[in-house]
Amino acid sequence: MALSNTSEKPVGVIGAGNFGTVISNLLAQNRKVLLYARNENDVMRINATHLNRGYEVHPQVEAVNDLSVIANECEILFPMVPAAHFREMMRRLSPHLHPYHMLIHGTKGFDIALPKGETIESVKKLDRSMVKTMSEVIREESVAVRIGCLAGPNLSKELALRQPAATVVASSFNEVIQTGKKLLKSDRFQVYENNDIVGVEIAGVLKNIIAIASGALNGLGFGDNAKGLLISRGAVEMVYLGRALGGDTKAFLGVAGIGDLVTTCNSPMSRNFTVGYRLAKGEKLKDIIEDMKEVAEGINTVRIAKKCADHYKVRALITDRLYKVLFEGLTVEEALDFLMRYPLNVDIDFI
C-alpha cells in the first residue's frame, strides 16, 4: 500500500546523477520527493521538462538548489553523491541538520584522511583509522545519529525500466531499516535488512575493483569460465580485505556482496566494468576518465584497497595486479598471466 502523499513530509534526495534520479522516482511512488541538484540550470530544466539524464522524472519529484530547503522540509534524506565530494557536501549540509534527521546514503566509495602533504601514493601506510565509509563521514560531520546505507545490484537503467531488483538497507538502528523498506519497497523492488552497516558499505565498495577486472577480461575476449573464476576468487578477496577493514563475513555473501558483485561483473552498464573493458582494448586510463560522464568509484578504490592490503598483510592478488595495470603500466595480459600462474591450493578457508 502506498504511503499518504498529503499527510507526510517529503523525502529528500541529494544528488541528481543517474542513481539519485532513479531512487527519487522509486521514492516518489510513495511520497513527494525533493531532489537536490548543484546546478541551478539543471533544477530549472528538471522542473520544466520532468526529464533528467535520459530518464523521465516522476511528477511527485521537485528539483531544488538549496540544501537548507531540503533539510528544513525533509526529515529523511538520501545522499547520493560520489565519494570524492561526499564530505564536502556533508559540511555544507551539516549546519541545517538536527538530531531528528535520518540519513540513508547510496554512495559506494571510501573517504580517506591523509597526513598533511601526503598523497595516496606517497603515504607509507594506510590503516582503517584513515579510511572512512560514508556513514562514518556523516557521523563525523553532522549531528545525525540515525544513519543507514543502500547497497545491492542496482543498475540505474534496469531500475528505471522497473525490472525486478533488490537492495539492502543496512543500519545499526532498526527504525532506519524499517523506514527505508517502507519508502522503497515495491512489487518490483525487494528490500532486505542488515544491521552490519560497515560490512555492507565495504562490500559495496570492494566489488567495484572486481568489476573493473571483469570488464578487462571481457575486453580481452574471454568467456564465462574465466569470468566465473574471477568472480569466485574476487569474492574471497573481498572477504579477506573486508574483514581486515571491520566488516563481517556475512555481509559479503548476500545481496550487497555476491549479488552486487555478479551484477557489476556482467554488465556493460556498470561504469567500473566499462573502465576495465576499455583498458583491455588499449585505451589510456586518463582518456577513459575524461570521457566518462559519471565517476567510476573503483579506480580510487583500487588505490585505497592496495594500500590497506599492504598494511594489513592481506593477500589481495587481483587488487594488486589491477593497481599495477591502472597506475604502473602493466598490461592487462601481463596481469592475467601472473594471476593464472600464481600457486594457490585452497579454495575456501574463511568459513
N, C-alpha and C positions, 0 to 999 in steps of 0.2 A: 504494500500500500504506500502511495506517495505521501510525503510529509506535507503539512499545510504550507501553502505558499504565501499566506497573508499574516498568520499569527507568529511566524518565526522570523528571526533576524536573518539577513542574507549571510551567505558564506563567502569568504574572501579567498581568491587565488592570486598569488603574487608571481608573476612571470607569464608572459603571453607567447612563449615559444610553442612548439608543436604539442608537447606533453601538457603544458599548462592549459592550452586551448581545449584539448580533448578532455582533460579532467574537469574543466569548467562545464563542458557540455554534459558530462556524466552527473555532476552535482546538480546541474540545472533541471534535471528530471524530477528532483525532489525539493529544490529550494532556489530562491533567487540568488544569483552569484554576481559579485563584484570582481572583475578581472583587472588586476593592475598591470599596466604596461609603462615602461620608462618613457617611450617616445610619444609625445602629445599627438603627433600626426597619426600614429597607429591607433590611438584611442578614438580619435575622430572618425577614422576610416572604419574601424570595427563597429562603432555605434551606428554609422550611416549605412553600411552595406551588410552587416552581420556576416562578414567573411573575414577569415584570418589564416594566413599561410596555406591557402587552398582548402580550408575546412569551413563548412557552414557553422556559424555561431548561433547557439540556441537563443531564442527570443528572451529567455529569462537571464541572459548574461549581459551585464552592462560593464563596459570598459571604463576605467578611471585612471588618473595620472597622479594621484595624491595618496601617499601612504597613510597620512593622518586620517583621511576619509575612510579608507578601507579598515583601519584599526578601530576607529570610533563606531563604525556601523556594524562591524562583524566581530563576533566573539570567537569564531572558529576560522582559522586561517590555514591555507595550504600553500606554503612556499615551494615554488618550482623553478628555482634559479640555479644556473650552473655553479659548481663548487668554487670556481675561481672568483666568483662575485658574491658568494653567499654571505660571508662575514660582513662585507661592506654593506650589503642590503640589510642585514640584521642591525647594524649600527645605525642605519637611517630609520629603520622601523622601530627600534627599541624605545625611543622616547615616547612613543604613542601606545606602548603595550602596558597592560596591567596583569596582575596575577591571575585574573579570571580568564584571560585569553588561553585558547587551546591551539597549538600549532602542530600540524601533521605535514611533514615535508616529503618531497618526492625526488630529492637530489641524490644521485649515485656518484659520490666523489669524496675525496678527503680534503681537509684543510690542514696545512702544516705551518707550524710556528718555528722559524729558524733563528739562530743567534744572529745578532746584528752583523751585517757584512757577509754573511754566508749565503750560498745558494744550495739548491738540492744536490748539485754536482760536487760542490766543494766541502760540504759538511761531512765531518768524519764519521758521525753516527747519527742514526735516525731511529729513536725508540718511540714507544707508544705515547709517552708524555708529550711528544712533539707532533703527533698525528691525531687529528680530531675528526670524528664523524660529525655530520651536520646537526644531529641532536645535541651533541656536546657544544657546538658553536652557539646554538640557540640558548643553551643554558648559561654559557659564559657571557653572552652579550645582552641578555634580557632578564626580566623578572618572571618570564614564563616558566611554569612548573609542569603543566600537563602537556607533554611533548610526545609525538609519535612519528612514525615514518611509513611511507608506502614503498613496497618493493615487490617485484614479480615480473613475469613475462608480459610486459605492457607496451607493445609496439603501437605507436600513436595511430598509424594508418588503419590497423586492424580494429582498434577500439572505436575509431570514428565510423567504421562500417558496421559496428555492432556485432562483430564476430565474437563467438564465445571466448572468454578470457577470465583471468583471476588475478588477484593481488593479495598481498599480506599487509595487514595493518599491525604494526608492532609498537608496543609501548609497555612501560612498567606500570602504567595506570589502566585498569580495565575500563574505566569510563572513556578514555581516549579511544580504545579499541572498539567499544560498542558504538560510540558516536561515529567513528569512521565507517563502520559497517552499515549503520543506519543510513548514512548520507550517500554511500557509494554503491551499495549492493543493488543489483537489478536482475532481471530474468536472463541477461546475457553476460553479467559481470559478477563473479563469485568473489567474496572477500573472506580470507582466512585470518586467524588470530595467532599472534606470537608475542610473548612477553619478554623475549630476548632482543630488545631493540638494537643494541650494539651489534650482536651477531647478524641480525637481518641486514643492517646497514652495511656491514663489512662484506657480507655475501654479495649484495647488490653492486658493490664497488669492484670486488676482485674478479667477478665474472667477465668484466669488460676486457681484462687482459687476455683471457682465453678466447674471447670473441675476435680480437684482432688476429690472434694466431689462426683461428678458424678461417677467417677471411683470406689469410695468406695461403693456406692450404688450397682453398677453392681457386684462388688466383693461379696457383701452380697447376691446376687441372686434376688434382687428386680427388678420389671418390669417398664413399661412405665408410669404408674400412678405416681409412686414415682419420676421418673426422670422428668416428666412434672412439678410436684410440685417444685422440686429442681431448675429447670431452671427458672421458673417464679419468685420464691422468690429470687433466685440468681440475676436475672436481676434487681429487685427492690433494693437489697442490693448494687449492683454496682452503681446504680443511686445515692443513698444516699451518699455513700462514695466518688464517683466520683465528685459530686457537691461540697462536702466539700474540695476536693483537687483542685478545679478550673476548672472542665470540665462542659460543657453544656449538659443538659439532652438529647438533640437530638443526640449527638454523641453515646450514649449508646443504642439507638433504631434502629440503622442502621446496615449496613454490618459489620462494625468494632466492634459493640456491640453485638446485638442479633445474627447476622449472625455467628460471630466467636464463640460466647457462645454455640449456638446449635451444631455447628460442633465439637468443642473440648469436649463437654459433651456427645457426642455419638460415639466417635471414639477411638478404641483401638490403633490407630496410634498416638494419642496425648500422648506426654510424661507425661503431668500432669495427664491425665486420668489413665495412667498406674501406676503412683505412688499411686493414691487412690485405684486402684484395688488390687495392691499387699499389701497395708497396710491392707485392709479388709480381705485378705487371711492369715494374721498373720505374714507377713514379717516385719522386723525392718527397720526403715527409713534409718539408716546408711548403711545397706546391699543393699537396693534398690539404693541409691545414688551411691555407689561404683560400682554397676553392670551396671549402665546406661552409654551409650556411649556419650550422649549429656545432657546438663543441662535442668532440669525441672524448669523453672523460677518461677513457682507457689509456690515452697517451701519457697524461700526467700520472695516472695511477701506476703505470709501469715504473716510472722513476721512483715513486714513493715505496712501492712494494719491494723493489730490488734493494733499496737501502735498508728497509726493515728486515728483509730476509737475511741480508748480510749480518745485521746487528744481532738478530736472534738465532743465527746459525740454523735457519730453516732451509731445507733443500727445496728450492723452487726453480727447477731447471727451465721450465717454459718461460717464466718471467725473466730469468737471467739471459736466455738466448734472445728473447724478444727485445730486451733492453739493448743488447748489442746490435740488433738489426736497426732499431729506431735511432740510436744515438752514437754508435761506434762504427758504422759502415759494414757490418756483417751482412752478407746476403741472406735472403730467406732460404735459399737452397743449402747454404752452409749451416744455418741454424738447424734445419731439418735433419741434415746428415749427422750432426752432433747428437741430436736427441735420439735418433734411431740407433746409434752406436753405443750410447751410454749404458753401462751394465746395471740393470735393475732386475731384481728377482721377485720381490714381494709385491703382490697386487694391492691388498688392503691390510693396513696394520693400525688403523686408528679407532677401531671398534672393539 
